[in-house]
């Protein structure tokens, strides 16, 4: 997952990364360690109904979707700058 965090988000913060994206990546990493599964693999299983609706899984799925949306937004911004 960390390989998806390259690049600079112009004007968002001094570190060059969107703070929400970093926070989500950390949370996703916590779930990945806890459940021994990559977020993308988890989300496929979750979407296909192969997991329970446990609170952690619902939150993990939402965080994964939010991460993907922010990552796409960052990619779009970077393309507009280049």
MODELLER restraints for C-alpha pairs under 7 A, 6 or more apart:
rsr = mdl.restraints
at = mdl.atoms
rsr.add(forms.Gaussian(group=physical.xy_distance, feature=features.Distance(at['CA:8:A'], at['CA:16:A']), mean=4.71, stdev=0.5))
rsr.add(forms.Gaussian(group=physical.xy_distance, feature=features.Distance(at['CA:8:A'], at['CA:17:A']), mean=5.78, stdev=0.5))
rsr.add(forms.Gaussian(group=physical.xy_distance, feature=features.Distance(at['CA:9:A'], at['CA:16:A']), mean=5.29, stdev=0.5))
rsr.add(forms.Gaussian(group=physical.xy_distance, feature=features.Distance(at['CA:9:A'], at['CA:17:A']), mean=5.40, stdev=0.5))
rsr.add(forms.Gaussian(group=physical.xy_distance, feature=features.Distance(at['CA:9:A'], at['CA:18:A']), mean=6.27, stdev=0.5))
rsr.add(forms.Gaussian(group=physical.xy_distance, feature=features.Distance(at['CA:9:A'], at['CA:74:A']), mean=6.12, stdev=0.5))
rsr.add(forms.Gaussian(group=physical.xy_distance, feature=features.Distance(at['CA:9:A'], at['CA:78:A']), mean=6.79, stdev=0.5))
rsr.add(forms.Gaussian(group=physical.xy_distance, feature=features.Distance(at['CA:10:A'], at['CA:16:A']), mean=6.69, stdev=0.5))
rsr.add(forms.Gaussian(group=physical.xy_distance, feature=features.Distance(at['CA:12:A'], at['CA:18:A']), mean=5.86, stdev=0.5))
rsr.add(forms.Gaussian(group=physical.xy_distance, feature=features.Distance(at['CA:21:A'], at['CA:67:A']), mean=6.12, stdev=0.5))
rsr.add(forms.Gaussian(group=physical.xy_distance, feature=features.Distance(at['CA:21:A'], at['CA:70:A']), mean=6.33, stdev=0.5))
rsr.add(forms.Gaussian(group=physical.xy_distance, feature=features.Distance(at['CA:24:A'], at['CA:63:A']), mean=6.38, stdev=0.5))
rsr.add(forms.Gaussian(group=physical.xy_distance, feature=features.Distance(at['CA:24:A'], at['CA:67:A']), mean=6.01, stdev=0.5))
rsr.add(forms.Gaussian(group=physical.xy_distance, feature=features.Distance(at['CA:28:A'], at['CA:39:A']), mean=6.66, stdev=0.5))
rsr.add(forms.Gaussian(group=physical.xy_distance, feature=features.Distance(at['CA:28:A'], at['CA:60:A']), mean=6.81, stdev=0.5))
rsr.add(forms.Gaussian(group=physical.xy_distance, feature=features.Distance(at['CA:28:A'], at['CA:64:A']), mean=6.95, stdev=0.5))
rsr.add(forms.Gaussian(group=physical.xy_distance, feature=features.Distance(at['CA:32:A'], at['CA:38:A']), mean=5.40, stdev=0.5))
rsr.add(forms.Gaussian(group=physical.xy_distance, feature=features.Distance(at['CA:32:A'], at['CA:39:A']), mean=6.26, stdev=0.5))
rsr.add(forms.Gaussian(group=physical.xy_distance, feature=features.Distance(at['CA:39:A'], at['CA:64:A']), mean=6.78, stdev=0.5))
rsr.add(forms.Gaussian(group=physical.xy_distance, feature=features.Distance(at['CA:43:A'], at['CA:61:A']), mean=6.02, stdev=0.5))
rsr.add(forms.Gaussian(group=physical.xy_distance, feature=features.Distance(at['CA:45:A'], at['CA:51:A']), mean=6.33, stdev=0.5))
